[in-house]
């Protein structure tokens, strides 16, 4: 999907940058993970660093980072389509328009996400 851009880090994040990008993912059959992150929040930054250090990227899930300060509109669209209330930090794992996992703050578990990605 050429309309996503990658963050400058060693973690293979794609950035979710438009509502159309989310709709394309939402309508696909492939599993994808969205990490909703507020760059001004130290708790969100800590959760992101912890996730990146624990998560093994050899998964069939596409990984997307959503910068909430820039793209709150996308977060609102995600909440509307999924019925999952917005939180930050938050992960949402989706496949076939089904929520496989939703967690926020200290409940974000790289191990649990990996297990769900491999199901």
MDAnalysis code that builds the backbone (N, CA, C; Angstrom):
import MDAnalysis as mda
import numpy as np

u = mda.Universe.empty(357, n_residues=119, atom_resindex=np.repeat(np.arange(119), 3), trajectory=True)
u.add_TopologyAttr("name", ["N", "CA", "C"] * 119)
u.add_TopologyAttr("resid", np.arange(1, 120))
u.add_TopologyAttr("resname", ["UNK", "UNK", "UNK", "UNK", "UNK", "UNK", "UNK", "UNK", "UNK", "UNK", "UNK", "UNK", "UNK", "UNK", "UNK", "UNK", "UNK", "UNK", "UNK", "UNK", "UNK", "UNK", "UNK", "UNK", "UNK", "UNK", "UNK", "UNK", "UNK", "UNK", "UNK", "UNK", "UNK", "UNK", "UNK", "UNK", "UNK", "UNK", "UNK", "UNK", "UNK", "UNK", "UNK", "UNK", "UNK", "UNK", "UNK", "UNK", "UNK", "UNK", "UNK", "UNK", "UNK", "UNK", "UNK", "UNK", "UNK", "UNK", "UNK", "UNK", "UNK", "UNK", "UNK", "UNK", "UNK", "UNK", "UNK", "UNK", "UNK", "UNK", "UNK", "UNK", "UNK", "UNK", "UNK", "UNK", "UNK", "UNK", "UNK", "UNK", "UNK", "UNK", "UNK", "UNK", "UNK", "UNK", "UNK", "UNK", "UNK", "UNK", "UNK", "UNK", "UNK", "UNK", "UNK", "UNK", "UNK", "UNK", "UNK", "UNK", "UNK", "UNK", "UNK", "UNK", "UNK", "UNK", "UNK", "UNK", "UNK", "UNK", "UNK", "UNK", "UNK", "UNK", "UNK", "UNK", "UNK", "UNK", "UNK"])
u.atoms.positions = np.array([
    [0.839, -1.170, 0.000],
    [0.000, 0.000, 0.000],
    [0.887, 1.236, 0.000],
    [0.998, 1.872, -1.113],
    [1.932, 2.965, -1.282],
    [1.545, 4.269, -0.606],
    [0.327, 4.396, -0.112],
    [-0.091, 5.670, 0.454],
    [0.249, 5.804, 1.928],
    [0.931, 4.831, 2.500],
    [1.381, 4.923, 3.881],
    [2.851, 5.289, 3.883],
    [3.271, 6.014, 4.886],
    [4.684, 6.346, 5.007],
    [5.246, 5.694, 6.249],
    [6.520, 5.393, 6.220],
    [7.174, 4.762, 7.355],
    [7.851, 5.797, 8.222],
    [7.830, 5.536, 9.522],
    [8.504, 6.393, 10.490],
    [10.003, 6.120, 10.408],
    [10.818, 7.114, 10.763],
    [12.262, 6.944, 10.786],
    [12.675, 6.269, 12.080],
    [12.542, 4.953, 12.168],
    [13.003, 4.178, 13.305],
    [13.256, 2.763, 12.825],
    [13.817, 1.959, 13.701],
    [14.078, 0.580, 13.320],
    [12.829, -0.279, 13.432],
    [11.814, 0.190, 14.126],
    [10.565, -0.555, 14.229],
    [9.770, -0.340, 12.945],
    [9.195, -1.401, 12.395],
    [8.547, -1.288, 11.072],
    [7.141, -0.686, 11.093],
    [7.012, 0.468, 11.688],
    [5.717, 1.144, 11.688],
    [5.412, 1.725, 10.313],
    [4.156, 1.678, 9.953],
    [3.603, 2.492, 8.880],
    [2.788, 3.567, 9.575],
    [2.746, 4.746, 8.993],
    [1.912, 5.808, 9.564],
    [0.558, 5.798, 8.879],
    [-0.468, 5.899, 9.667],
    [-1.824, 6.024, 9.167],
    [-2.076, 7.518, 9.019],
    [-2.265, 7.974, 7.769],
    [-2.264, 9.413, 7.531],
    [-3.547, 9.981, 6.922],
    [-4.530, 9.116, 6.635],
    [-5.784, 9.657, 6.104],
    [-6.947, 8.726, 6.427],
    [-8.138, 9.292, 6.411],
    [-9.340, 8.491, 6.614],
    [-9.497, 7.445, 5.522],
    [-9.127, 7.795, 4.295],
    [-9.197, 6.838, 3.190],
    [-8.269, 5.655, 3.430],
    [-7.085, 5.920, 3.989],
    [-6.157, 4.832, 4.316],
    [-6.809, 3.870, 5.309],
    [-7.442, 4.426, 6.332],
    [-8.099, 3.555, 7.308],
    [-9.224, 2.760, 6.659],
    [-10.019, 3.386, 5.817],
    [-11.112, 2.662, 5.155],
    [-10.592, 1.521, 4.300],
    [-9.457, 1.725, 3.635],
    [-8.848, 0.655, 2.844],
    [-8.474, -0.519, 3.744],
    [-7.857, -0.225, 4.874],
    [-7.511, -1.282, 5.830],
    [-8.770, -1.957, 6.364],
    [-9.733, -1.163, 6.771],
    [-10.975, -1.666, 7.352],
    [-11.668, -2.644, 6.405],
    [-11.623, -2.359, 5.110],
    [-12.294, -3.195, 4.119],
    [-11.446, -4.355, 3.621],
    [-10.226, -4.483, 4.119],
    [-9.358, -5.584, 3.686],
    [-9.606, -6.823, 4.546],
    [-9.064, -7.941, 4.100],
    [-9.174, -9.197, 4.842],
    [-7.937, -9.485, 5.674],
    [-6.963, -8.597, 5.631],
    [-5.695, -8.808, 6.332],
    [-5.756, -8.229, 7.744],
    [-5.116, -8.896, 8.697],
    [-5.078, -8.341, 10.053],
    [-4.163, -7.122, 10.125],
    [-4.565, -6.141, 10.917],
    [-3.723, -4.960, 11.102],
    [-3.878, -4.435, 12.520],
    [-2.810, -3.838, 13.008],
    [-2.762, -3.282, 14.349],
    [-2.575, -1.780, 14.257],
    [-3.360, -1.058, 15.009],
    [-3.194, 0.392, 15.108],
    [-2.757, 0.714, 16.532],
    [-1.653, 1.434, 16.647],
    [-1.215, 1.956, 17.942],
    [-1.517, 3.443, 17.931],
    [-2.472, 3.857, 18.759],
    [-2.853, 5.268, 18.850],
    [-1.962, 5.928, 19.895],
    [-1.210, 6.926, 19.449],
    [-0.151, 7.506, 20.271],
    [-0.235, 9.026, 20.290],
    [-0.171, 9.581, 21.503],
    [-0.082, 11.028, 21.666],
    [1.373, 11.388, 21.933],
    [1.969, 12.125, 21.021],
    [3.391, 12.456, 21.136],
    [3.683, 13.417, 22.282],
    [2.669, 14.033, 22.853],
    [2.869, 14.950, 23.987],
    [2.658, 14.286, 25.340],
    [2.320, 13.014, 25.342],
    [1.992, 12.313, 26.583],
    [3.122, 11.365, 26.967],
    [3.683, 11.552, 28.139],
    [4.792, 10.696, 28.575],
    [4.339, 9.258, 28.806],
    [3.105, 9.055, 29.244],
    [2.592, 7.696, 29.431],
    [2.479, 6.992, 28.088],
    [1.989, 7.699, 27.083],
    [1.883, 7.131, 25.743],
    [3.264, 6.805, 25.186],
    [4.220, 7.697, 25.388],
    [5.592, 7.457, 24.911],
    [6.203, 6.247, 25.595],
    [5.969, 6.100, 26.883],
    [6.497, 4.956, 27.618],
    [5.847, 3.658, 27.130],
    [4.542, 3.671, 26.912],
    [3.841, 2.487, 26.418],
    [4.336, 2.104, 25.028],
    [4.574, 3.094, 24.178],
    [5.078, 2.835, 22.834],
    [6.470, 2.214, 22.893],
    [7.370, 2.790, 23.678],
    [8.728, 2.239, 23.803],
    [8.702, 0.812, 24.344],
    [7.865, 0.573, 25.334],
    [7.759, -0.770, 25.904],
    [7.251, -1.755, 24.855],
    [6.217, -1.366, 24.125],
    [5.678, -2.227, 23.075],
    [6.748, -2.540, 22.034],
    [7.447, -1.516, 21.564],
    [8.474, -1.714, 20.537],
    [9.601, -2.616, 21.027],
    [9.929, -2.563, 22.293],
    [11.016, -3.398, 22.813],
    [10.584, -4.844, 23.028],
    [9.289, -5.090, 23.197],
    [8.798, -6.438, 23.496],
    [8.209, -7.172, 22.289],
    [7.714, -6.452, 21.312],
    [6.990, -7.067, 20.197],
    [7.953, -7.639, 19.169],
    [7.712, -8.880, 18.761],
    [8.496, -9.513, 17.693],
    [7.792, -9.221, 16.370],
    [8.502, -8.608, 15.471],
    [7.866, -8.103, 14.250],
    [7.675, -9.156, 13.168],
    [8.029, -10.405, 13.436],
    [7.815, -11.459, 12.442],
    [6.370, -11.966, 12.555],
    [5.469, -11.121, 12.163],
    [4.043, -11.409, 12.271],
    [3.363, -11.103, 10.944],
    [2.195, -11.675, 10.762],
    [1.454, -11.395, 9.531],
    [0.556, -10.169, 9.669],
    [0.624, -9.482, 10.798],
    [-0.161, -8.262, 11.007],
    [0.600, -7.043, 10.500],
    [-0.097, -6.197, 9.771],
    [0.481, -4.908, 9.407],
    [0.417, -4.007, 10.637],
    [1.449, -3.194, 10.826],
    [1.566, -2.365, 12.025],
    [1.465, -0.888, 11.662],
    [0.513, -0.186, 12.276],
    [0.285, 1.222, 11.971],
    [0.333, 2.060, 13.238],
    [1.044, 3.162, 13.134],
    [1.134, 4.127, 14.220],
    [0.280, 5.333, 13.846],
    [-0.613, 5.718, 14.747],
    [-1.489, 6.863, 14.507],
    [-1.114, 7.980, 15.468],
    [-0.589, 9.065, 14.923],
    [-0.235, 10.248, 15.707],
    [-1.519, 11.027, 15.975],
    [-1.953, 10.995, 17.215],
    [-3.239, 11.601, 17.564],
    [-3.242, 13.116, 17.508],
    [-2.094, 13.736, 17.677],
    [-2.054, 15.198, 17.614],
    [-2.269, 15.702, 16.195],
    [-1.827, 14.939, 15.239],
    [-1.970, 15.329, 13.835],
    [-3.259, 14.777, 13.227],
    [-3.650, 13.573, 13.632],
    [-4.741, 12.869, 12.954],
    [-5.855, 12.432, 13.904],
    [-6.334, 13.324, 14.718],
    [-7.437, 12.977, 15.622],
    [-8.690, 12.612, 14.826],
    [-8.835, 13.176, 13.635],
    [-9.992, 12.851, 12.797],
    [-10.025, 11.371, 12.441],
    [-8.860, 10.773, 12.213],
    [-8.804, 9.342, 11.900],
    [-9.208, 8.536, 13.132],
    [-8.738, 8.951, 14.298],
    [-9.119, 8.276, 15.537],
    [-10.630, 8.334, 15.743],
    [-11.229, 9.469, 15.447],
    [-12.685, 9.600, 15.564],
    [-13.395, 8.655, 14.602],
    [-12.867, 8.538, 13.374],
    [-13.459, 7.628, 12.394],
    [-13.332, 6.176, 12.861],
    [-12.180, 5.829, 13.422],
    [-11.976, 4.474, 13.940],
    [-13.007, 4.174, 15.027],
    [-13.200, 5.108, 15.947],
    [-14.179, 4.920, 17.026],
    [-15.585, 4.746, 16.461],
    [-15.917, 5.545, 15.463],
    [-17.252, 5.473, 14.862],
    [-17.493, 4.131, 14.174],
    [-16.527, 3.671, 13.378],
    [-16.712, 2.424, 12.630],
    [-16.604, 1.179, 13.499],
    [-15.724, 1.204, 14.483],
    [-15.477, 0.006, 15.289],
    [-16.335, -0.068, 16.543],
    [-16.810, 1.076, 17.009],
    [-17.524, 1.104, 18.272],
    [-16.599, 1.066, 19.479],
    [-15.292, 1.174, 19.240],
    [-14.298, 1.163, 20.312],
    [-14.037, 2.603, 20.743],
    [-14.265, 2.886, 22.015],
    [-14.069, 4.236, 22.536],
    [-12.602, 4.637, 22.441],
    [-12.356, 5.885, 22.045],
    [-11.001, 6.415, 21.919],
    [-10.304, 6.463, 23.268],
    [-9.035, 6.010, 23.264],
    [-8.151, 6.161, 24.412],
    [-6.748, 6.401, 23.876],
    [-5.868, 6.810, 24.751],
    [-4.469, 7.015, 24.366],
    [-3.585, 6.833, 25.596],
    [-2.590, 5.968, 25.462],
    [-2.267, 5.115, 24.324],
    [-3.271, 3.970, 24.211],
    [-3.389, 3.446, 23.002],
    [-4.349, 2.375, 22.747],
    [-3.896, 1.562, 21.551],
    [-4.122, 0.249, 21.632],
    [-3.934, -0.602, 20.456],
    [-5.284, -1.209, 20.100],
    [-5.490, -1.341, 18.798],
    [-6.675, -2.027, 18.295],
    [-6.198, -2.968, 17.197],
    [-6.481, -4.251, 17.366],
    [-6.139, -5.263, 16.369],
    [-7.420, -5.646, 15.642],
    [-7.403, -5.523, 14.316],
    [-8.612, -5.694, 13.508],
    [-8.338, -6.663, 12.363],
    [-9.328, -7.501, 12.084],
    [-9.297, -8.357, 10.893],
    [-10.741, -8.580, 10.452],
    [-10.986, -8.430, 9.155],
    [-12.324, -8.638, 8.592],
    [-13.400, -7.831, 9.329],
    [-13.074, -6.584, 9.634],
    [-14.000, -5.675, 10.319],
    [-14.389, -6.162, 11.718],
    [-13.584, -7.044, 12.273],
    [-13.812, -7.553, 13.626],
    [-12.686, -7.092, 14.538],
    [-13.013, -6.679, 15.735],
    [-12.013, -6.276, 16.717],
    [-11.514, -7.538, 17.406],
    [-10.244, -7.880, 17.160],
    [-9.648, -9.052, 17.789],
    [-9.102, -8.723, 19.170],
    [-8.673, -7.469, 19.337],
    [-8.095, -7.058, 20.609],
    [-8.139, -5.540, 20.712],
    [-8.451, -5.072, 21.892],
    [-8.456, -3.644, 22.186],
    [-7.881, -3.489, 23.585],
    [-6.831, -2.691, 23.724],
    [-6.221, -2.486, 25.043],
    [-5.654, -1.077, 25.113],
    [-5.541, -0.580, 26.324],
    [-4.957, 0.743, 26.499],
    [-4.077, 0.765, 27.742],
    [-3.235, 1.782, 27.775],
    [-2.345, 2.044, 28.898],
    [-1.563, 0.795, 29.297],
    [-1.580, 0.432, 30.582],
    [-0.776, -0.695, 31.061],
    [-1.316, -2.048, 30.614],
    [-2.483, -2.086, 30.001],
    [-3.046, -3.344, 29.512],
    [-2.556, -3.716, 28.115],
    [-1.731, -2.887, 27.502],
    [-1.162, -3.203, 26.192],
    [-0.082, -4.260, 26.393],
    [-0.310, -5.447, 25.852],
    [0.604, -6.574, 26.020],
    [1.103, -7.053, 24.663],
    [2.394, -6.875, 24.417],
    [2.982, -7.325, 23.152],
    [2.768, -8.820, 22.972],
    [2.908, -9.586, 24.038],
    [2.745, -11.034, 23.963],
    [1.326, -11.413, 23.538],
    [0.335, -10.779, 24.131],
    [-1.054, -11.060, 23.779],
    [-1.343, -10.668, 22.330],
    [-0.798, -9.554, 21.898],
    [-0.992, -9.113, 20.514],
    [-0.361, -10.110, 19.551],
    [0.860, -10.558, 19.853],
    [1.529, -11.545, 19.000],
    [0.695, -12.814, 18.888],
    [0.156, -13.286, 20.002],
    [-0.677, -14.490, 19.976],
    [-1.889, -14.294, 19.082],
    [-2.551, -13.153, 19.202],
    [-3.733, -12.877, 18.378],
    [-3.367, -12.745, 16.901],
    [-2.207, -12.184, 16.613],
    [-1.769, -12.028, 15.220],
    [-1.513, -13.379, 14.557],
    [-1.126, -14.365, 15.341],
    [-0.791, -15.680, 14.791],
    [-1.973, -16.642, 14.771],
    [-3.128, -16.210, 15.257],
    [-4.315, -17.087, 15.246],
    [-4.898, -17.195, 13.862],
])
